[in-house]
Amino acid sequence: MTALPYETALEEAQAALLRAKALLQEEIADYPTPISGCDAQYIRLISDRTKIGSCLRVIEEQPFVATPRVLEAG
C-alpha cells in the first residue's frame, strides 16, 4: 500500500466534509418543522452541521507557525 502525500489526504478530507455538509443540509431542509428545543434529532443535525463547519474552517485556515529565530551579535 502506497501512502498518499498529505496534501492529497487533506484534499480528500475536505471533499468528504463538503459532501457531508451538502447531504446534511438536504436532510435539514427536508426535516419536518421541529418543536422548538424538544426535537433531539433536529438538534443533533444542527450540532453535526456546526462540527462539519468547524472542521472545514480548520482545514482551510492558514495557521500561524512560529519560525525559529537566531539572535545575531551586535
N, C-alpha and C positions, 0 to 999 in steps of 0.2 A: 504494500500500500504506500503510495507516494503522498507525502504531506503537501498540502496546498500552501502557497505563500499566504502569509497572514492577511495581506490586503484582499486577496480573493475571499478568504473566510469572512472578513468584515463586510465585504460587498454582499455576500450571500446572506449573512445575518441581517443586514439592513433590508435586503429584498424580502426576506421571510417576514420581518417585522412589518413592512409596508403591506404585504399580503394579509397578514393577520389583522392589521388595523382596518383595512378595507372590508374584510369579512365581518369583523366586529361591528363596524359602523353600519353595515347592512342589517345585521341582527338587531342592533339598537333601533334602527329606523323602522323595522318590521315588528318591533315589540309592541304588544297592546299597551294602551295607556296605563301606567302603573299607579298604584295608590301611594301618594307621597310618603316616603320614609318607611313604608311597610313591605315593599317588594324586594326580598333578599336577592333574587336572581337578577333583577334590573340593577340593583346597587353593585352586584358583582361585575356586571358588564361594564358599568361606568368605571369601577375600580380598575378592571383589566385595561380599559382604554387609556386610563391615566398611566398605568405601568408601561404600556407599549410606547406611549408618547415620551415618557422619561427615558426609556432605552434608546429610542431614536435620537433624542437630543444628545445623549451621551456619545453615541457613535458619530454624530455629525459635528460636534463641537471640537474646537482646536484647544486642547488643554494647555495650560501654562506648564512648561517643563524648564526647571531651573538649569542653567548651564554652569558648569564649573568655571570658576574664575581664578586666575593666578595673579597674585599680587606681585607687582614689579617694584624693585628698589628705586627709590628716588621720587 
